[in-house]
Amino acid sequence: MTYSVGWRTRGHVLHPDDQLDLLRFDVDDLNQVIKNAAAAAPAYRSVVEQGGRAAGTLVLPVSCFAVTDFWTPEKLAEQQKYRHYRLGTASVLVSNGFDVWPTETYLDGRPDRRNEVHYDVIVRDVTRAHLATLAAGTSAERAAVRDELRPRFQSLLALLSEPRSLRRST
């Protein structure tokens, strides 16, 4: 399966002082969040310049969604395995140094149905060495890189609400 990312120019527009909530699924295992961000990083090479970074910069993204009247947490979770989510106010994330990029994602060329409200919170820039070690380093080397990256991810998670349960129809 091929994962790709584009800069979103349509759909929901987030303003720098926006009090809107951004929703994040899957934050229970911080090591897994770091691994997922590292695995996704190469797909973001195509959008780093639109995000204000130099060409070739590698970033660690954390996928989020704007919560709107239509795109409720339950609607965003449809066809997904998630049971919990956390919320963070967009303006709070931005004021704490996190870039929030409007992106759209594709799996094997097919767009995610939620793309109109998709955003990525950019946790930090990384080097090719970080990604190579996380992908193929020894267990100790991978743990050392995760330890280096962990504080910035913890800073992001500290700005999000406690986990909230999704109301699922049975």
Secondary structure, DSSP 8 states (H G I E B T S, - for coil): --EEEEE--SS----TT---EEEEE--S-HHHHHHHHHHHGGGGGGTTTTTT--TT-EEEEEEEEE--SSS-HHHHHTTS---EEEEEEHHHHHHTT-EEEEEEEEETTEE-TTGGGEEEEEEEEE-HHHHHHHHHS-HHHHHHHHHHHHHHHHHHHHTS---EE-----
